[in-house]
Amino acid sequence: MADITDLPMLHDLDADYSPQYVKLARVLRDKIESGQYHRGDSLPAADLASQYKVSVRVTCNALAMLAANLYLSLPGPFRSHAVIWQAGA
């Protein structure tokens, strides 16, 4: 799998020109749906940014997108997003 930060080649018809935060949200959604992240798991933005080599802002936007789609809870003060999605729900 290509890194989220990789730019597509100029003449690649199958290139994904989606913003980085959308690409990251897709990767995280797939991990949630496959069971790599379980209900209640915390997803700290700084850790994910480091792991996927993107900025914390990109990570926060990806997490906000997942929260809007009911995969994650909204974080409270001094708290990270947590997985709320459950298979079959």
Helices and strands as residue ranges (DSSP letters): H 20-34, E 42-43, H 45-52, H 56-68, E 81-82
